[in-house]
């Protein structure tokens, strides 16, 4: 009977220590995608768009889902069309 009391006492001490540690040092870590992983996902998405696996609308929607708060560049095809249009107006 006394052994059960000692085990419960130690369990309470350990539990209070864990609770105190977590109270003093809250994690505050938010689960987010690491920047490298986000860039990898954007590169994969751009490659799928370049291969014609997804439409422009799908690409834009998925790009917003992956990186909603960061400004990302258009895929090479979209930029080239934009550049060609400007070159035509300069001549």
Secondary structure by P-SEA (a helix, b strand, c coil): caaaaaaaaaaaaaaaaaaaaaaaccccccccccaaaaaaaaaaaaaaaaaccccaaaaaaaaaaacccbbbbccaaaaaaaaaaaaaaac
